[in-house]
Amino acid sequence: MPDPLPDRVEEILAYLREVEPGRDLLAKAVAMRLRRAAHYVNTEIRRRLTPLQMDLWEMELLSTLLREGGRVPIGTLQDVAQLTPGAITNRITRLERVGHVARTIDPDDRRQVIVSLTEGGRTHAGEVIEANDQAQRATLDRMDPAILLRLADDLRTFLVAVEVPRRGGS
């Protein structure tokens, strides 16, 4: 099997091998390639979301609401988006201002804020999700489906390993 074509990361790794022979660069190679791959996918998604006047974070919040049945405690959105309480509140306020979501107090727990999709938000979420799907397909359409399947499985394994809460407080 011939050597694969070098990518930009390989150029950086070659330099590092020269200046620091013996250094283990596997983690760096994986991290750099993940970051670059995410950049290409996110750039195409942003390009397709711009005509819909939507940012990537808005799509993520609206699609989470859609997946969860249209009503979610604000803490769930905060966890999914990996944001601080202040940041999620600001983003929900922006979505509320354009009529995509509404906030209510949970009648069973008055300390809990529930975020709900409006009908306009539901419609917009569908448009945005379709634009996102098209962007993902356009970015990955040159790849062999067998390689994509293997990559999806390997990335799932990686995410399970890093997303599982660490035991014993470490």
Secondary structure, 3 states (H helix, E strand, C coil): CCCCCCCHHHHHHHHHHHHCCCCCCHHHHHHHHHHHHHHHHHHHHHHHHHHHCCCHHHHHHHHHHHHCCCEEEHHHHHHHHCCCHHHHHHHHHHHHHCCCEEEEECCCCCCCEEEEECHHHHHHHHHHHHHHHHHHHHHHCCCCHHHHHHHHHHHHHHHHHHHCCCHHHC
